[in-house]
Amino acid sequence: MLVIGASGKVGQLMLPYWSVSKVPVLAQVRHDGVETYGLEQLDWNPDQGPGPLIDWVSARGTPPRTMLVLAGVTPASGRDPYLNKHIATTSLTAAQTVGIKRVLIASSSAVYGTHLDRAFSEADVPIPVSEYGAAKLDMEKTCVHWYQSMNVVSLRLGNIAGADALLRHAASSNDADIQIDQFADGTTPLRSYIGPETLSKILVKLAYIDQTLPSEINIAAPNPVRMGALADAAGLSWRGRRPGNTNGRTITLNTERLSGLLSIPQCASQPTEMVAQLKQFNLIG
């Protein structure tokens, strides 16, 4: 499995799990000094053409079974989110050049928006409310054009524990200023989350599954979690704040399509389990 963006936030969460479980991963990085946990490394800047990847395949006589594209522009980066389309196109072009048959590309649940009062399924019409969500949807539309020549799958990821804004505070020495929306009934927002170990296993199963995958798959643990409960599990000090409206009270994903492809233990939905997965490799304080 060739991982594009192994040095990024999500990639660095996944690599230690793949390393200890002996998953054959080729980690793409752009420079030396990136921690790849003993996994094979490919020094390659996809923006400069597929040359290094072609050389790697030529030396081994066969291409990677799957390309996983974790690279992408996030809101926190301050960069143009529409660059995600360029990243996808560059990656897909390289994959096709060397004969990779399946490409899994990290999209986001942000493509759906907030217009439904139930869990979003892949059949629902996306109506993104943020520029980031609109950019990811634009990227997905590009991916669809490649579906006939390769099994290209947009992974509509929920919140990844450890890569999300809330749990990143757990690594900070000062979490006294953490505020979470708290509604009149005392509850906090309900979100679809997934722990890094659970996600690492799902990505491997999707990479190797012996069937054609659908063009979009929601990725999250089976049951959503309350953000307050997750903060409590991580030992964070936080305080509730009264939101201006309740539009973001519940934003969750229907994972029936994913569950039809592979099994996910129910414990993967527990906040304590997600935090424990992060602590396994000291990915959280």
N, C-alpha and C positions, 0 to 999 in steps of 0.2 A: 504494500500500500504506500503510494507516494503521497506525502503530506505537504501541501503547499501552505506556507505560513506557520511552520513549526516553531518559529521564534516568537510568535505573537502570544497574546494573553491566553487564548483558548488552547493553542498548541502546547504551551508550557504546562497547562493543567493536564493535558492528555498524555504527554510523552512518558512520564514516570510510570504510569499504569501499563502502557504498552511495553515498556522496557522489562518490568518485572514479570509480565505474562508472556514474554518471548514472542510478541507479535512482530512479524517481519515488516518493519517500517523503514522507509527511506525518507529522511527528514530534510526538506528543502530549507536552506538558510541562505542569506545574502552575504554574510560575513563571518569571520572566525569569532570564537569566543562565546557562541551560543551554546547553552546547555542542552545536549541531546540525549543524555542519560545512557550513553553507550550504544545508541541506535545508529545505523548507518546514516551518513550525512552527505547531502548533495549541495555543494556550493554553486548556487545558480540564481541569477536575477532574470526572471521570466520576461521582463521588459526588454531585455537585450537579445531575445530570440531563443529558440529551443536547443541551441547547440550543445550545452553540457548534458541535457537530458538525452539527446540523440547519442552522444558519446557513451553515456552510461548504459543505454539499451544495447548499443553495438557491442560493448564489452561483455555483456551477459547473454546476449542472444535472444532475449525475450523482454517485453515491456512489463512494467508493474501491472498487477491485475486491476487495480483501482487507483484513481487519483482522488484525493480528498482535499478540497480547497477550503482551508480555514482562514486564509488571508482575506482581509477586507477592511474597509474604512468604517469606523464607528463614530457616533456623535462626539465621544470624548476626545477624539483625535483633532477635531477642528478642521479636518480636510473636507473637500467636496465629496459628499456621500455618493454622488453619481459616478465616482471612480470605481465603484464596485462592479459596474458593468464592464469597464475596461479590464479589471482583474479577471473577471469570469471569462471574457473573450480570449484574453492572452493564454489563460490556463487551458481552455478548451482547444484552442488552436494547437498548443503543444501536445496535448493528449492525443488528438487526432493524428498529428504528424508521426508519433511513435507507435500508434496502434493500441492505445489504452481503450478498453471497451466500456468502462463505467467511470463516471465522474460524479462525485457527491460534492455539492457546493453549499456552503453555509449561507442560508438566508436568515430570515427572522420572522417571529410572530408579529412584528411591527407592521407587516404588510396588511394585516387584517383590519387594523383600526380598532375602534371601540364601540361600534354601532349595534352589537348584539348583546342581549342579556343572558346568553348561554355560551357554552364552549364553542369556539370556532373550529369547524372542520375544513378539510381541504376542498370540499365542494362549495363552500361559501364564497361569495364574491368579495375580494379584498377591497377595502375602502380605507387606505392608510390616512392617518391624520398628521403624521410627521413627515418632514422631508426625508429622513432616514428610511422610513417605511416605504415611501414612494420610490426612493432610489433602489431599494432592494427588490421591489416589485418590477421595476424597469429591468433590473438584472435578470430576474426570473423569466421575463418575456424573451430576453435574448437567449437564455438557456433552452427554451422550448424549441427554438429553431434547430438545435443540434440533436434533438431527441431521436430523430430517425437514424442518424449515423452512429450515435453512441447512447448508452443508457445514462442520460444526464438527469440527476435528481436534485431538486432544490429542497434543502433541509430547513424547514421552518422551525427554527429553534426557539424554545421558551427561554426563560432566564436560566443561566448556567451558574450554579453556586460557586462562588469564588471569582467569577468574571463579572458579576453584577455589582452595582454601586453599593448596595447595602452591605454585603459580606466583605467587600474590600476594606470597609472601615474596621473590620476585625483585626486587620494587620496594623492599624494605627494605634499609637500610644494614647490618643485622646479621642474617645468616642462620645464625649458628653454632649456634643451638639447634634447627634443623630436624631432626626425627627421622622416619624412615620404617620401618615394620615390615619386618623382614628375617627370612626363615625359615631353617630349619636348612641348606637347600641353597644359601643365599646369594641367593635371588631375593627380589624385592619384590612387593607386590600388583599384580595385573593388572587394569587398568581400561579401560573404553571412554571415549575422549577425542575431542575434535574441536577444531580450530583455528578462530579467529574468522573468518578469510577464507573457509574452507571452509563454515562454518555460514552466513555471510552469503549465499553463493551458493545454498546449499540452500534457505534460507528464501524467496528470490526465486523460485526455480523452483517451489516448492510453491505460492506465492502466485498464480502465473500459469499453471500447468499446466492444460491444457484437458481435464480429466476429473474426475469426482467422486473425492475422496480418501477412504480408509478413516478410521474414527473414531479410530484410534490408530496412530502411527508412531514407531518407535524412531529416534532421531537420534544418530549417532556416525560417526566414521571407520570404514572397513571392518574394520580390524584393531585389537585392543586394544594397549595399551602398558604397560610396566612403569613404575611410579612412580619408581623409582630412575633409570631411563634418561631419563625426562622431566626430573628434577631435574638430572641431569648435562648434558643438552642446554641447560638454562637457566643453567648455570654456578653452580649452588647448592652450597654446602658443607653436607653433611648426614651424619648418622650413622645406622646401623641400630640398631633396637631389637628385642628378641625379643618377639613378641606373646604374649598370654596364651592365645590359641587361633588356629585357622586358618580361622574362619568367614568372614572377609573376604578370604581369599587371592585369590579370583578372583570378580569381579562384573562381568560383561560383557553386551553387548547383541548380539543377532542383528539385522543390518541388511539382511537379504534383501528385506524389504518395501520399504525405502527404495531399495535398488539396482534394484528392479524398476520404479521410477518415474523415476529419473534416474541419471546416471553420476557416480561419485566417483573421482578418480584415486587409485591405490594410494599415491602419495607422501603423501597427506593423513594417512596413519596414522603417519608417521615423526615422532618427537619433535623432531628438528631442524627439520622443516618447520613444526610447530606453533609453535615458539619464533620462527622466522623471521617468521611471520605477525604475531606480537605486536610484534616489533621494527620492522616496517614503518612503524607509526604511533607508535612509542615507547610502546607499551602495556606494556612490560616493561623492566626495567633492563638 
